[in-house]
Amino acid sequence: MSRSERYAKIIREEIAQILQTKINDRRLRAVTITLVEVTGDLSVARVHYSVWDEKNFNRAKAKQAIEAATGFIRRELGQRVEARIVPELRFIYDDSIQRGVDLAKKIQSLNQNHEPSATA
């Protein structure tokens, strides 16, 4: 595992913990950090996040909340990690969880519509 991969793992864990314990913004309750990618020079971290309950938590509002909290999250991260450089955080919405849920629903629907009839 490379240095940037190890650092990305640490950043992912710390940001997830910051969101759970340090930020009281209701719009972020359903946000999950799915992946962090750090550039080779450790100056930028692309933080991928998902909203797991889009029925009750609006994705656009979550984005606004994350953007508003980015400075705070970066400062907290700087206090928690031992590094000379605290990377610039770029939050990117990750729709893979929602796509997976949608795909599972489609498969389930197809299975229900094409169940073989029982013969006696």
Phi, psi and omega per residue, in radians:
M1 nan 2.290 -3.099
S2 -1.330 2.926 3.138
R3 -1.076 -0.752 -3.132
S4 -1.178 -0.581 3.082
E5 -1.182 -0.728 3.095
R6 -1.112 -0.747 3.141
Y7 -1.143 -0.689 3.118
A8 -1.080 -0.709 3.132
K9 -1.108 -0.767 3.122
I10 -1.095 -0.791 -3.136
I11 -1.075 -0.757 3.134
R12 -1.027 -0.840 -3.136
E13 -1.101 -0.764 -3.100
E14 -1.195 -0.735 3.128
I15 -1.129 -0.725 3.101
A16 -1.021 -0.752 3.135
Q17 -1.182 -0.693 3.100
I18 -1.060 -0.774 3.130
L19 -1.085 -0.639 -3.115
Q20 -1.332 -0.653 -2.947
T21 -1.942 -0.396 -3.004
K22 -1.928 -0.309 -3.080
I23 -1.979 2.184 -3.094
N24 -1.741 0.233 -3.111
D25 -1.259 2.066 -3.105
R26 -1.018 -0.524 -3.110
R27 -1.167 -0.256 -3.095
L28 -1.810 0.091 -3.098
R29 -1.107 -0.532 -3.077
A30 -1.772 0.229 -3.122
V31 -1.525 2.320 3.083
T32 -2.161 2.329 3.062
I33 -1.444 2.070 -3.055
T34 -1.704 -0.532 -3.070
L35 -2.835 2.549 2.992
V36 -2.259 2.279 3.066
E37 -2.068 2.241 -3.120
V38 -1.989 2.387 3.102
T39 -1.141 2.801 -3.100
G40 -1.011 -0.585 3.130
D41 -1.537 0.080 3.093
L42 1.122 0.315 -3.071
S43 -1.541 -0.365 -3.106
V44 -2.350 2.362 3.050
A45 -2.098 2.136 3.047
R46 -1.618 1.968 -3.051
V47 -1.806 1.937 3.138
H48 -1.571 2.323 -3.131
Y49 -2.349 2.784 3.121
S50 -2.355 2.721 3.044
V51 -1.914 1.936 -3.002
W52 -1.413 -0.254 -3.132
D53 -2.269 1.276 -3.054
E54 -1.234 -0.285 3.085
K55 -1.174 -0.678 -3.073
N56 -1.813 -0.302 -3.114
F57 -2.233 2.060 -3.075
N58 -1.274 2.258 -3.124
R59 -1.085 -0.719 -3.131
A60 -1.142 -0.693 3.114
K61 -1.196 -0.628 3.083
A62 -1.106 -0.702 3.119
K63 -1.092 -0.772 3.106
Q64 -1.052 -0.749 -3.118
A65 -1.144 -0.735 3.123
I66 -1.124 -0.763 3.118
E67 -1.076 -0.684 3.127
A68 -1.197 -0.534 -3.070
A69 -1.644 -0.049 -3.035
T70 -0.983 -0.789 3.135
G71 -1.072 -0.784 3.109
F72 -1.080 -0.798 -3.135
I73 -1.059 -0.739 -3.133
R74 -1.135 -0.725 3.104
R75 -1.103 -0.803 3.104
E76 -1.043 -0.743 3.134
L77 -1.069 -0.733 3.119
G78 -1.061 -0.567 3.115
Q79 -1.358 -0.401 -3.038
R80 -1.662 -0.534 -3.078
V81 -1.795 2.553 3.114
E82 -1.678 1.604 -3.139
A83 -2.639 2.596 3.085
R84 -1.203 -0.595 -3.057
I85 -1.992 2.211 2.956
V86 -1.749 2.053 -3.010
P87 -1.175 2.700 2.962
E88 -1.157 2.340 -3.107
L89 -1.733 2.202 3.065
R90 -2.094 1.960 -3.097
F91 -1.556 2.301 -3.080
I92 -2.241 2.222 3.129
Y93 -1.229 2.348 -3.136
D94 -2.012 1.967 -3.097
D95 -1.661 0.225 -3.075
S96 -1.104 -0.629 3.125
I97 -1.149 -0.795 3.137
Q98 -1.131 -0.691 3.090
R99 -1.098 -0.678 3.092
G100 -1.110 -0.742 3.110
V101 -1.107 -0.786 3.133
D102 -1.078 -0.748 3.125
L103 -1.111 -0.743 3.117
A104 -1.080 -0.686 3.105
K105 -1.125 -0.719 3.124
K106 -1.123 -0.763 3.128
I107 -1.096 -0.770 3.127
Q108 -1.077 -0.731 3.128
S109 -1.114 -0.747 3.107
L110 -1.113 -0.720 3.122
N111 -1.112 -0.692 3.140
Q112 -1.205 -0.618 -3.124
N113 -1.365 -0.338 -3.060
H114 -2.097 0.445 3.110
E115 -1.199 2.338 3.106
P116 -1.152 2.464 3.130
S117 -1.342 2.510 -3.114
A118 -1.323 2.347 3.098
T119 -1.950 2.434 -3.110
A120 -1.900 nan nan
